[in-house]
Amino acid sequence: MAAEAVALEERLLQARSAQLLAGREAGAGREEARRAAAQASAVAADRASLQDTIDMLQARRRAPRRGPPAIALLVAYGTLRGNAAGAAPT
């Protein structure tokens, strides 16, 4: 009977050890899931920021210009043709 009691205690200790190990593994799994969720959230925020930048650049490209580019005005008034005074070409 003492041998049976010792065998039962060993099985009980093994079961408790397995339970503790499973608890540690579950905790590690939850921590890994938390880290993955945080990383996914950060990636989603980065993606949203990049999409906002793309949308802004596309809107800027589609917007009508309000006049000729500045370089065309400089050429038209002679400043790039060697006319230092900026007078209109003759």
mmCIF file as gemmi writes it, N, C-alpha and C atoms, coordinates in Angstrom:
data_model
loop_
_atom_site.group_PDB
_atom_site.id
_atom_site.type_symbol
_atom_site.label_atom_id
_atom_site.label_alt_id
_atom_site.label_comp_id
_atom_site.label_asym_id
_atom_site.label_entity_id
_atom_site.label_seq_id
_atom_site.pdbx_PDB_ins_code
_atom_site.Cartn_x
_atom_site.Cartn_y
_atom_site.Cartn_z
_atom_site.occupancy
_atom_site.B_iso_or_equiv
_atom_site.pdbx_formal_charge
_atom_site.auth_seq_id
_atom_site.auth_asym_id
_atom_site.pdbx_PDB_model_num
ATOM 1 N N . MET Axp A 1 ? 0.814 -1.188 0 1 0 ? 1 A 1
ATOM 2 C CA . MET Axp A 1 ? 0 0 0 1 0 ? 1 A 1
ATOM 3 C C . MET Axp A 1 ? 0.864 1.261 0 1 0 ? 1 A 1
ATOM 4 N N . ALA Axp A 2 ? 1.988 1.243 0.667 1 0 ? 2 A 1
ATOM 5 C CA . ALA Axp A 2 ? 2.898 2.385 0.678 1 0 ? 2 A 1
ATOM 6 C C . ALA Axp A 2 ? 3.453 2.625 -0.719 1 0 ? 2 A 1
ATOM 7 N N . ALA Axp A 3 ? 3.701 1.557 -1.461 1 0 ? 3 A 1
ATOM 8 C CA . ALA Axp A 3 ? 4.215 1.694 -2.828 1 0 ? 3 A 1
ATOM 9 C C . ALA Axp A 3 ? 3.173 2.365 -3.717 1 0 ? 3 A 1
ATOM 10 N N . GLU Axp A 4 ? 1.907 2.014 -3.545 1 0 ? 4 A 1
ATOM 11 C CA . GLU Axp A 4 ? 0.835 2.64 -4.316 1 0 ? 4 A 1
ATOM 12 C C . GLU Axp A 4 ? 0.727 4.128 -3.981 1 0 ? 4 A 1
ATOM 13 N N . ALA Axp A 5 ? 0.872 4.461 -2.713 1 0 ? 5 A 1
ATOM 14 C CA . ALA Axp A 5 ? 0.8 5.864 -2.288 1 0 ? 5 A 1
ATOM 15 C C . ALA Axp A 5 ? 1.953 6.657 -2.896 1 0 ? 5 A 1
ATOM 16 N N . VAL Axp A 6 ? 3.148 6.067 -2.929 1 0 ? 6 A 1
ATOM 17 C CA . VAL Axp A 6 ? 4.303 6.744 -3.532 1 0 ? 6 A 1
ATOM 18 C C . VAL Axp A 6 ? 4.082 6.916 -5.03 1 0 ? 6 A 1
ATOM 19 N N . ALA Axp A 7 ? 3.557 5.897 -5.688 1 0 ? 7 A 1
ATOM 20 C CA . ALA Axp A 7 ? 3.297 5.972 -7.132 1 0 ? 7 A 1
ATOM 21 C C . ALA Axp A 7 ? 2.251 7.058 -7.425 1 0 ? 7 A 1
ATOM 22 N N . LEU Axp A 8 ? 1.215 7.134 -6.614 1 0 ? 8 A 1
ATOM 23 C CA . LEU Axp A 8 ? 0.184 8.165 -6.8 1 0 ? 8 A 1
ATOM 24 C C . LEU Axp A 8 ? 0.754 9.57 -6.582 1 0 ? 8 A 1
ATOM 25 N N . GLU Axp A 9 ? 1.613 9.714 -5.586 1 0 ? 9 A 1
ATOM 26 C CA . GLU Axp A 9 ? 2.244 11.014 -5.349 1 0 ? 9 A 1
ATOM 27 C C . GLU Axp A 9 ? 3.13 11.413 -6.529 1 0 ? 9 A 1
ATOM 28 N N . GLU Axp A 10 ? 3.858 10.462 -7.092 1 0 ? 10 A 1
ATOM 29 C CA . GLU Axp A 10 ? 4.696 10.762 -8.26 1 0 ? 10 A 1
ATOM 30 C C . GLU Axp A 10 ? 3.843 11.191 -9.444 1 0 ? 10 A 1
ATOM 31 N N . ARG Axp A 11 ? 2.738 10.489 -9.663 1 0 ? 11 A 1
ATOM 32 C CA . ARG Axp A 11 ? 1.841 10.87 -10.762 1 0 ? 11 A 1
ATOM 33 C C . ARG Axp A 11 ? 1.231 12.243 -10.516 1 0 ? 11 A 1
ATOM 34 N N . LEU Axp A 12 ? 0.902 12.52 -9.248 1 0 ? 12 A 1
ATOM 35 C CA . LEU Axp A 12 ? 0.365 13.832 -8.897 1 0 ? 12 A 1
ATOM 36 C C . LEU Axp A 12 ? 1.398 14.925 -9.144 1 0 ? 12 A 1
ATOM 37 N N . LEU Axp A 13 ? 2.652 14.686 -8.759 1 0 ? 13 A 1
ATOM 38 C CA . LEU Axp A 13 ? 3.717 15.664 -8.998 1 0 ? 13 A 1
ATOM 39 C C . LEU Axp A 13 ? 3.961 15.87 -10.486 1 0 ? 13 A 1
ATOM 40 N N . GLN Axp A 14 ? 3.929 14.807 -11.27 1 0 ? 14 A 1
ATOM 41 C CA . GLN Axp A 14 ? 4.111 14.924 -12.719 1 0 ? 14 A 1
ATOM 42 C C . GLN Axp A 14 ? 2.97 15.714 -13.344 1 0 ? 14 A 1
ATOM 43 N N . ALA Axp A 15 ? 1.747 15.44 -12.879 1 0 ? 15 A 1
ATOM 44 C CA . ALA Axp A 15 ? 0.586 16.165 -13.405 1 0 ? 15 A 1
ATOM 45 C C . ALA Axp A 15 ? 0.684 17.656 -13.062 1 0 ? 15 A 1
ATOM 46 N N . ARG Axp A 16 ? 1.093 17.94 -11.812 1 0 ? 16 A 1
ATOM 47 C CA . ARG Axp A 16 ? 1.231 19.347 -11.399 1 0 ? 16 A 1
ATOM 48 C C . ARG Axp A 16 ? 2.335 20.033 -12.195 1 0 ? 16 A 1
ATOM 49 N N . SER Axp A 17 ? 3.441 19.323 -12.442 1 0 ? 17 A 1
ATOM 50 C CA . SER Axp A 17 ? 4.538 19.877 -13.228 1 0 ? 17 A 1
ATOM 51 C C . SER Axp A 17 ? 4.072 20.184 -14.654 1 0 ? 17 A 1
ATOM 52 N N . ALA Axp A 18 ? 3.322 19.264 -15.249 1 0 ? 18 A 1
ATOM 53 C CA . ALA Axp A 18 ? 2.799 19.479 -16.601 1 0 ? 18 A 1
ATOM 54 C C . ALA Axp A 18 ? 1.842 20.665 -16.625 1 0 ? 18 A 1
ATOM 55 N N . GLN Axp A 19 ? 1.041 20.792 -15.562 1 0 ? 19 A 1
ATOM 56 C CA . GLN Axp A 19 ? 0.103 21.919 -15.477 1 0 ? 19 A 1
ATOM 57 C C . GLN Axp A 19 ? 0.851 23.247 -15.39 1 0 ? 19 A 1
ATOM 58 N N . LEU Axp A 20 ? 1.897 23.304 -14.593 1 0 ? 20 A 1
ATOM 59 C CA . LEU Axp A 20 ? 2.698 24.536 -14.471 1 0 ? 20 A 1
ATOM 60 C C . LEU Axp A 20 ? 3.382 24.872 -15.791 1 0 ? 20 A 1
ATOM 61 N N . LEU Axp A 21 ? 3.918 23.849 -16.465 1 0 ? 21 A 1
ATOM 62 C CA . LEU Axp A 21 ? 4.572 24.078 -17.755 1 0 ? 21 A 1
ATOM 63 C C . LEU Axp A 21 ? 3.571 24.612 -18.778 1 0 ? 21 A 1
ATOM 64 N N . ALA Axp A 22 ? 2.373 24.014 -18.801 1 0 ? 22 A 1
ATOM 65 C CA . ALA Axp A 22 ? 1.336 24.48 -19.731 1 0 ? 22 A 1
ATOM 66 C C . ALA Axp A 22 ? 0.95 25.929 -19.426 1 0 ? 22 A 1
ATOM 67 N N . GLY Axp A 23 ? 0.896 26.259 -18.139 1 0 ? 23 A 1
ATOM 68 C CA . GLY Axp A 23 ? 0.576 27.643 -17.768 1 0 ? 23 A 1
ATOM 69 C C . GLY Axp A 23 ? 1.639 28.619 -18.242 1 0 ? 23 A 1
ATOM 70 N N . ARG Axp A 24 ? 2.912 28.237 -18.116 1 0 ? 24 A 1
ATOM 71 C CA . ARG Axp A 24 ? 3.993 29.11 -18.602 1 0 ? 24 A 1
ATOM 72 C C . ARG Axp A 24 ? 3.93 29.277 -20.113 1 0 ? 24 A 1
ATOM 73 N N . GLU Axp A 25 ? 3.69 28.165 -20.812 1 0 ? 25 A 1
ATOM 74 C CA . GLU Axp A 25 ? 3.601 28.234 -22.272 1 0 ? 25 A 1
ATOM 75 C C . GLU Axp A 25 ? 2.419 29.091 -22.712 1 0 ? 25 A 1
ATOM 76 N N . ALA Axp A 26 ? 1.305 28.982 -22.001 1 0 ? 26 A 1
ATOM 77 C CA . ALA Axp A 26 ? 0.138 29.799 -22.327 1 0 ? 26 A 1
ATOM 78 C C . ALA Axp A 26 ? 0.441 31.277 -22.102 1 0 ? 26 A 1
ATOM 79 N N . GLY Axp A 27 ? 1.143 31.584 -21.016 1 0 ? 27 A 1
ATOM 80 C CA . GLY Axp A 27 ? 1.52 32.976 -20.742 1 0 ? 27 A 1
ATOM 81 C C . GLY Axp A 27 ? 2.447 33.514 -21.827 1 0 ? 27 A 1
ATOM 82 N N . ALA Axp A 28 ? 3.391 32.673 -22.261 1 0 ? 28 A 1
ATOM 83 C CA . ALA Axp A 28 ? 4.298 33.096 -23.33 1 0 ? 28 A 1
ATOM 84 C C . ALA Axp A 28 ? 3.525 33.32 -24.628 1 0 ? 28 A 1
ATOM 85 N N . GLY Axp A 29 ? 2.548 32.465 -24.887 1 0 ? 29 A 1
ATOM 86 C CA . GLY Axp A 29 ? 1.724 32.629 -26.089 1 0 ? 29 A 1
ATOM 87 C C . GLY Axp A 29 ? 0.91 33.908 -26.053 1 0 ? 29 A 1
ATOM 88 N N . ARG Axp A 30 ? 0.364 34.22 -24.879 1 0 ? 30 A 1
ATOM 89 C CA . ARG Axp A 30 ? -0.405 35.475 -24.755 1 0 ? 30 A 1
ATOM 90 C C . ARG Axp A 30 ? 0.494 36.687 -24.966 1 0 ? 30 A 1
ATOM 91 N N . GLU Axp A 31 ? 1.713 36.625 -24.427 1 0 ? 31 A 1
ATOM 92 C CA . GLU Axp A 31 ? 2.648 37.744 -24.598 1 0 ? 31 A 1
ATOM 93 C C . GLU Axp A 31 ? 3.035 37.906 -26.069 1 0 ? 31 A 1
ATOM 94 N N . GLU Axp A 32 ? 3.262 36.79 -26.734 1 0 ? 32 A 1
ATOM 95 C CA . GLU Axp A 32 ? 3.596 36.851 -28.161 1 0 ? 32 A 1
ATOM 96 C C . GLU Axp A 32 ? 2.434 37.418 -28.966 1 0 ? 32 A 1
ATOM 97 N N . ALA Axp A 33 ? 1.212 37.016 -28.613 1 0 ? 33 A 1
ATOM 98 C CA . ALA Axp A 33 ? 0.03 37.548 -29.297 1 0 ? 33 A 1
ATOM 99 C C . ALA Axp A 33 ? -0.11 39.046 -29.042 1 0 ? 33 A 1
ATOM 100 N N . ARG Axp A 34 ? 0.184 39.499 -27.817 1 0 ? 34 A 1
ATOM 101 C CA . ARG Axp A 34 ? 0.108 40.928 -27.501 1 0 ? 34 A 1
ATOM 102 C C . ARG Axp A 34 ? 1.128 41.713 -28.323 1 0 ? 34 A 1
ATOM 103 N N . ARG Axp A 35 ? 2.35 41.173 -28.421 1 0 ? 35 A 1
ATOM 104 C CA . ARG Axp A 35 ? 3.379 41.855 -29.221 1 0 ? 35 A 1
ATOM 105 C C . ARG Axp A 35 ? 3.001 41.916 -30.699 1 0 ? 35 A 1
ATOM 106 N N . ALA Axp A 36 ? 2.446 40.81 -31.216 1 0 ? 36 A 1
ATOM 107 C CA . ALA Axp A 36 ? 2.029 40.785 -32.619 1 0 ? 36 A 1
ATOM 108 C C . ALA Axp A 36 ? 0.914 41.799 -32.871 1 0 ? 36 A 1
ATOM 109 N N . ALA Axp A 37 ? -0.017 41.92 -31.936 1 0 ? 37 A 1
ATOM 110 C CA . ALA Axp A 37 ? -1.104 42.889 -32.093 1 0 ? 37 A 1
ATOM 111 C C . ALA Axp A 37 ? -0.566 44.316 -32.068 1 0 ? 37 A 1
ATOM 112 N N . ALA Axp A 38 ? 0.401 44.58 -31.189 1 0 ? 38 A 1
ATOM 113 C CA . ALA Axp A 38 ? 0.991 45.92 -31.127 1 0 ? 38 A 1
ATOM 114 C C . ALA Axp A 38 ? 1.737 46.234 -32.419 1 0 ? 38 A 1
ATOM 115 N N . GLN Axp A 39 ? 2.453 45.247 -32.941 1 0 ? 39 A 1
ATOM 116 C CA . GLN Axp A 39 ? 3.186 45.461 -34.195 1 0 ? 39 A 1
ATOM 117 C C . GLN Axp A 39 ? 2.209 45.685 -35.347 1 0 ? 39 A 1
ATOM 118 N N . ALA Axp A 40 ? 1.115 44.917 -35.394 1 0 ? 40 A 1
ATOM 119 C CA . ALA Axp A 40 ? 0.112 45.107 -36.44 1 0 ? 40 A 1
ATOM 120 C C . ALA Axp A 40 ? -0.506 46.494 -36.356 1 0 ? 40 A 1
ATOM 121 N N . SER Axp A 41 ? -0.73 46.973 -35.152 1 0 ? 41 A 1
ATOM 122 C CA . SER Axp A 41 ? -1.282 48.309 -34.965 1 0 ? 41 A 1
ATOM 123 C C . SER Axp A 41 ? -0.314 49.378 -35.471 1 0 ? 41 A 1
ATOM 124 N N . ALA Axp A 42 ? 0.968 49.201 -35.18 1 0 ? 42 A 1
ATOM 125 C CA . ALA Axp A 42 ? 1.977 50.162 -35.638 1 0 ? 42 A 1
ATOM 126 C C . ALA Axp A 42 ? 2.075 50.155 -37.162 1 0 ? 42 A 1
ATOM 127 N N . VAL Axp A 43 ? 2.015 48.973 -37.769 1 0 ? 43 A 1
ATOM 128 C CA . VAL Axp A 43 ? 2.067 48.873 -39.231 1 0 ? 43 A 1
ATOM 129 C C . VAL Axp A 43 ? 0.843 49.538 -39.848 1 0 ? 43 A 1
ATOM 130 N N . ALA Axp A 44 ? -0.322 49.345 -39.241 1 0 ? 44 A 1
ATOM 131 C CA . ALA Axp A 44 ? -1.544 49.974 -39.756 1 0 ? 44 A 1
ATOM 132 C C . ALA Axp A 44 ? -1.447 51.499 -39.668 1 0 ? 44 A 1
ATOM 133 N N . ALA Axp A 45 ? -0.87 52.005 -38.591 1 0 ? 45 A 1
ATOM 134 C CA . ALA Axp A 45 ? -0.705 53.457 -38.459 1 0 ? 45 A 1
ATOM 135 C C . ALA Axp A 45 ? 0.275 53.985 -39.506 1 0 ? 45 A 1
ATOM 136 N N . ASP Axp A 46 ? 1.366 53.257 -39.746 1 0 ? 46 A 1
ATOM 137 C CA . ASP Axp A 46 ? 2.321 53.661 -40.783 1 0 ? 46 A 1
ATOM 138 C C . ASP Axp A 46 ? 1.666 53.651 -42.157 1 0 ? 46 A 1
ATOM 139 N N . ARG Axp A 47 ? 0.864 52.619 -42.421 1 0 ? 47 A 1
ATOM 140 C CA . ARG Axp A 47 ? 0.197 52.52 -43.713 1 0 ? 47 A 1
ATOM 141 C C . ARG Axp A 47 ? -0.773 53.687 -43.897 1 0 ? 47 A 1
ATOM 142 N N . ALA Axp A 48 ? -1.518 54.023 -42.856 1 0 ? 48 A 1
ATOM 143 C CA . ALA Axp A 48 ? -2.465 55.142 -42.942 1 0 ? 48 A 1
ATOM 144 C C . ALA Axp A 48 ? -1.722 56.447 -43.205 1 0 ? 48 A 1
ATOM 145 N N . SER Axp A 49 ? -0.591 56.634 -42.563 1 0 ? 49 A 1
ATOM 146 C CA . SER Axp A 49 ? 0.196 57.843 -42.778 1 0 ? 49 A 1
ATOM 147 C C . SER Axp A 49 ? 0.708 57.907 -44.219 1 0 ? 49 A 1
ATOM 148 N N . LEU Axp A 50 ? 1.196 56.787 -44.721 1 0 ? 50 A 1
ATOM 149 C CA . LEU Axp A 50 ? 1.68 56.756 -46.108 1 0 ? 50 A 1
ATOM 150 C C . LEU Axp A 50 ? 0.535 57.005 -47.087 1 0 ? 50 A 1
ATOM 151 N N . GLN Axp A 51 ? -0.639 56.424 -46.812 1 0 ? 51 A 1
ATOM 152 C CA . GLN Axp A 51 ? -1.784 56.648 -47.694 1 0 ? 51 A 1
ATOM 153 C C . GLN Axp A 51 ? -2.193 58.116 -47.685 1 0 ? 51 A 1
ATOM 154 N N . ASP Axp A 52 ? -2.155 58.765 -46.536 1 0 ? 52 A 1
ATOM 155 C CA . ASP Axp A 52 ? -2.452 60.199 -46.465 1 0 ? 52 A 1
ATOM 156 C C . ASP Axp A 52 ? -1.463 60.996 -47.312 1 0 ? 52 A 1
ATOM 157 N N . THR Axp A 53 ? -0.188 60.627 -47.236 1 0 ? 53 A 1
ATOM 158 C CA . THR Axp A 53 ? 0.835 61.314 -48.038 1 0 ? 53 A 1
ATOM 159 C C . THR Axp A 53 ? 0.575 61.109 -49.527 1 0 ? 53 A 1
ATOM 160 N N . ILE Axp A 54 ? 0.253 59.884 -49.919 1 0 ? 54 A 1
ATOM 161 C CA . ILE Axp A 54 ? -0.043 59.599 -51.328 1 0 ? 54 A 1
ATOM 162 C C . ILE Axp A 54 ? -1.249 60.407 -51.791 1 0 ? 54 A 1
ATOM 163 N N . ASP Axp A 55 ? -2.304 60.425 -50.982 1 0 ? 55 A 1
ATOM 164 C CA . ASP Axp A 55 ? -3.51 61.18 -51.344 1 0 ? 55 A 1
ATOM 165 C C . ASP Axp A 55 ? -3.206 62.667 -51.494 1 0 ? 55 A 1
ATOM 166 N N . MET Axp A 56 ? -2.391 63.207 -50.583 1 0 ? 56 A 1
ATOM 167 C CA . MET Axp A 56 ? -2.044 64.625 -50.651 1 0 ? 56 A 1
ATOM 168 C C . MET Axp A 56 ? -1.238 64.923 -51.912 1 0 ? 56 A 1
ATOM 169 N N . LEU Axp A 57 ? -0.281 64.051 -52.24 1 0 ? 57 A 1
ATOM 170 C CA . LEU Axp A 57 ? 0.534 64.274 -53.436 1 0 ? 57 A 1
ATOM 171 C C . LEU Axp A 57 ? -0.297 64.151 -54.709 1 0 ? 57 A 1
ATOM 172 N N . GLN Axp A 58 ? -1.23 63.193 -54.739 1 0 ? 58 A 1
ATOM 173 C CA . GLN Axp A 58 ? -2.084 63.059 -55.916 1 0 ? 58 A 1
ATOM 174 C C . GLN Axp A 58 ? -3.01 64.255 -56.059 1 0 ? 58 A 1
ATOM 175 N N . ALA Axp A 59 ? -3.528 64.774 -54.962 1 0 ? 59 A 1
ATOM 176 C CA . ALA Axp A 59 ? -4.389 65.964 -55.021 1 0 ? 59 A 1
ATOM 177 C C . ALA Axp A 59 ? -3.591 67.163 -55.507 1 0 ? 59 A 1
ATOM 178 N N . ARG Axp A 60 ? -2.359 67.271 -55.035 1 0 ? 60 A 1
ATOM 179 C CA . ARG Axp A 60 ? -1.515 68.383 -55.466 1 0 ? 60 A 1
ATOM 180 C C . ARG Axp A 60 ? -1.227 68.292 -56.962 1 0 ? 60 A 1
ATOM 181 N N . ARG Axp A 61 ? -1.027 67.056 -57.459 1 0 ? 61 A 1
ATOM 182 C CA . ARG Axp A 61 ? -0.731 66.874 -58.882 1 0 ? 61 A 1
ATOM 183 C C . ARG Axp A 61 ? -1.956 67.202 -59.724 1 0 ? 61 A 1
ATOM 184 N N . ARG Axp A 62 ? -3.158 66.89 -59.221 1 0 ? 62 A 1
ATOM 185 C CA . ARG Axp A 62 ? -4.393 67.145 -59.975 1 0 ? 62 A 1
ATOM 186 C C . ARG Axp A 62 ? -4.843 68.602 -59.898 1 0 ? 62 A 1
ATOM 187 N N . ALA Axp A 63 ? -4.367 69.353 -58.929 1 0 ? 63 A 1
ATOM 188 C CA . ALA Axp A 63 ? -4.812 70.734 -58.748 1 0 ? 63 A 1
ATOM 189 C C . ALA Axp A 63 ? -4.339 71.595 -59.917 1 0 ? 63 A 1
ATOM 190 N N . PRO Axp A 64 ? -5.207 72.461 -60.4 1 0 ? 64 A 1
ATOM 191 C CA . PRO Axp A 64 ? -4.784 73.344 -61.508 1 0 ? 64 A 1
ATOM 192 C C . PRO Axp A 64 ? -3.749 74.351 -61.011 1 0 ? 64 A 1
ATOM 193 N N . ARG Axp A 65 ? -2.83 74.634 -61.885 1 0 ? 65 A 1
ATOM 194 C CA . ARG Axp A 65 ? -1.805 75.624 -61.531 1 0 ? 65 A 1
ATOM 195 C C . ARG Axp A 65 ? -2.391 77.017 -61.688 1 0 ? 65 A 1
ATOM 196 N N . ARG Axp A 66 ? -1.888 77.943 -60.901 1 0 ? 66 A 1
ATOM 197 C CA . ARG Axp A 66 ? -2.442 79.294 -60.903 1 0 ? 66 A 1
ATOM 198 C C . ARG Axp A 66 ? -1.714 80.225 -61.855 1 0 ? 66 A 1
ATOM 199 N N . GLY Axp A 67 ? -0.905 79.741 -62.68 1 0 ? 67 A 1
ATOM 200 C CA . GLY Axp A 67 ? -0.181 80.574 -63.621 1 0 ? 67 A 1
ATOM 201 C C . GLY Axp A 67 ? 1.044 79.826 -64.111 1 0 ? 67 A 1
ATOM 202 N N . PRO Axp A 68 ? 1.808 80.479 -64.962 1 0 ? 68 A 1
ATOM 203 C CA . PRO Axp A 68 ? 2.989 79.799 -65.477 1 0 ? 68 A 1
ATOM 204 C C . PRO Axp A 68 ? 4.021 79.604 -64.368 1 0 ? 68 A 1
ATOM 205 N N . PRO Axp A 69 ? 4.849 78.596 -64.511 1 0 ? 69 A 1
ATOM 206 C CA . PRO Axp A 69 ? 5.893 78.404 -63.513 1 0 ? 69 A 1
ATOM 207 C C . PRO Axp A 69 ? 6.799 79.628 -63.429 1 0 ? 69 A 1
ATOM 208 N N . ALA Axp A 70 ? 7.399 79.827 -62.307 1 0 ? 70 A 1
ATOM 209 C CA . ALA Axp A 70 ? 8.244 81.004 -62.085 1 0 ? 70 A 1
ATOM 210 C C . ALA Axp A 70 ? 9.364 81.101 -63.095 1 0 ? 70 A 1
ATOM 211 N N . ILE Axp A 71 ? 9.931 79.996 -63.522 1 0 ? 71 A 1
ATOM 212 C CA . ILE Axp A 71 ? 11.04 80.033 -64.489 1 0 ? 71 A 1
ATOM 213 C C . ILE Axp A 71 ? 10.564 80.638 -65.814 1 0 ? 71 A 1
ATOM 214 N N . ALA Axp A 72 ? 9.316 80.341 -66.217 1 0 ? 72 A 1
ATOM 215 C CA . ALA Axp A 72 ? 8.788 80.913 -67.46 1 0 ? 72 A 1
ATOM 216 C C . ALA Axp A 72 ? 8.649 82.422 -67.333 1 0 ? 72 A 1
ATOM 217 N N . LEU Axp A 73 ? 8.264 82.901 -66.167 1 0 ? 73 A 1
ATOM 218 C CA . LEU Axp A 73 ? 8.16 84.352 -65.968 1 0 ? 73 A 1
ATOM 219 C C . LEU Axp A 73 ? 9.528 85.005 -66.039 1 0 ? 73 A 1
ATOM 220 N N . LEU Axp A 74 ? 10.535 84.357 -65.463 1 0 ? 74 A 1
ATOM 221 C CA . LEU Axp A 74 ? 11.885 84.923 -65.503 1 0 ? 74 A 1
ATOM 222 C C . LEU Axp A 74 ? 12.401 84.995 -66.935 1 0 ? 74 A 1
ATOM 223 N N . VAL Axp A 75 ? 12.153 83.962 -67.716 1 0 ? 75 A 1
ATOM 224 C CA . VAL Axp A 75 ? 12.591 83.964 -69.113 1 0 ? 75 A 1
ATOM 225 C C . VAL Axp A 75 ? 11.828 85.039 -69.879 1 0 ? 75 A 1
ATOM 226 N N . ALA Axp A 76 ? 10.533 85.142 -69.63 1 0 ? 76 A 1
ATOM 227 C CA . ALA Axp A 76 ? 9.712 86.111 -70.349 1 0 ? 76 A 1
ATOM 228 C C . ALA Axp A 76 ? 10.166 87.54 -70.076 1 0 ? 76 A 1
ATOM 229 N N . TYR Axp A 77 ? 10.649 87.827 -68.88 1 0 ? 77 A 1
ATOM 230 C CA . TYR Axp A 77 ? 11.082 89.173 -68.558 1 0 ? 77 A 1
ATOM 231 C C . TYR Axp A 77 ? 12.566 89.378 -68.754 1 0 ? 77 A 1
ATOM 232 N N . GLY Axp A 78 ? 13.259 88.406 -69.307 1 0 ? 78 A 1
ATOM 233 C CA . GLY Axp A 78 ? 14.638 88.599 -69.695 1 0 ? 78 A 1
ATOM 234 C C . GLY Axp A 78 ? 15.682 88.383 -68.62 1 0 ? 78 A 1
ATOM 235 N N . THR Axp A 79 ? 15.31 87.986 -67.431 1 0 ? 79 A 1
ATOM 236 C CA . THR Axp A 79 ? 16.329 87.847 -66.39 1 0 ? 79 A 1
ATOM 237 C C . THR Axp A 79 ? 17.25 86.666 -66.658 1 0 ? 79 A 1
ATOM 238 N N . LEU Axp A 80 ? 16.802 85.691 -67.391 1 0 ? 80 A 1
ATOM 239 C CA . LEU Axp A 80 ? 17.671 84.572 -67.713 1 0 ? 80 A 1
ATOM 240 C C . LEU Axp A 80 ? 18.346 84.705 -69.073 1 0 ? 80 A 1
ATOM 241 N N . ARG Axp A 81 ? 18.066 85.789 -69.769 1 0 ? 81 A 1
ATOM 242 C CA . ARG Axp A 81 ? 18.684 86.007 -71.065 1 0 ? 81 A 1
ATOM 243 C C . ARG Axp A 81 ? 19.848 86.97 -71.002 1 0 ? 81 A 1
ATOM 244 N N . GLY Axp A 82 ? 20.322 87.229 -69.826 1 0 ? 82 A 1
ATOM 245 C CA . GLY Axp A 82 ? 21.457 88.134 -69.688 1 0 ? 82 A 1
ATOM 246 C C . GLY Axp A 82 ? 21.063 89.563 -69.437 1 0 ? 82 A 1
ATOM 247 N N . ASN Axp A 83 ? 19.809 89.844 -69.332 1 0 ? 83 A 1
ATOM 248 C CA . ASN Axp A 83 ? 19.338 91.193 -69.062 1 0 ? 83 A 1
ATOM 249 C C . ASN Axp A 83 ? 19.246 91.349 -67.545 1 0 ? 83 A 1
ATOM 250 N N . ALA Axp A 84 ? 20.301 91.868 -66.931 1 0 ? 84 A 1
ATOM 251 C CA . ALA Axp A 84 ? 20.388 91.957 -65.479 1 0 ? 84 A 1
ATOM 252 C C . ALA Axp A 84 ? 19.336 92.89 -64.877 1 0 ? 84 A 1
ATOM 253 N N . ALA Axp A 85 ? 18.905 93.889 -65.638 1 0 ? 85 A 1
ATOM 254 C CA . ALA Axp A 85 ? 17.944 94.839 -65.121 1 0 ? 85 A 1
ATOM 255 C C . ALA Axp A 85 ? 16.552 94.249 -65.047 1 0 ? 85 A 1
ATOM 256 N N . GLY Axp A 86 ? 16.34 93.147 -65.742 1 0 ? 86 A 1
ATOM 257 C CA . GLY Axp A 86 ? 15.035 92.516 -65.708 1 0 ? 86 A 1
ATOM 258 C C . GLY Axp A 86 ? 14.03 93.202 -66.601 1 0 ? 86 A 1
ATOM 259 N N . ALA Axp A 87 ? 14.489 94.037 -67.521 1 0 ? 87 A 1
ATOM 260 C CA . ALA Axp A 87 ? 13.588 94.728 -68.421 1 0 ? 87 A 1
ATOM 261 C C . ALA Axp A 87 ? 13.065 93.77 -69.461 1 0 ? 87 A 1
ATOM 262 N N . ALA Axp A 88 ? 11.949 94.106 -70.021 1 0 ? 88 A 1
ATOM 263 C CA . ALA Axp A 88 ? 11.352 93.274 -71.044 1 0 ? 88 A 1
ATOM 264 C C . ALA Axp A 88 ? 12.253 93.263 -72.271 1 0 ? 88 A 1
ATOM 265 N N . PRO Axp A 89 ? 12.35 92.133 -72.951 1 0 ? 89 A 1
ATOM 266 C CA . PRO Axp A 89 ? 13.191 92.067 -74.158 1 0 ? 89 A 1
ATOM 267 C C . PRO Axp A 89 ? 12.675 92.987 -75.246 1 0 ? 89 A 1
ATOM 268 N N . THR Axp A 90 ? 13.594 93.454 -76.063 1 0 ? 90 A 1
ATOM 269 C CA . THR Axp A 90 ? 13.193 94.38 -77.134 1 0 ? 90 A 1
ATOM 270 C C . THR Axp A 90 ? 13.16 93.704 -78.46 1 0 ? 90 A 1
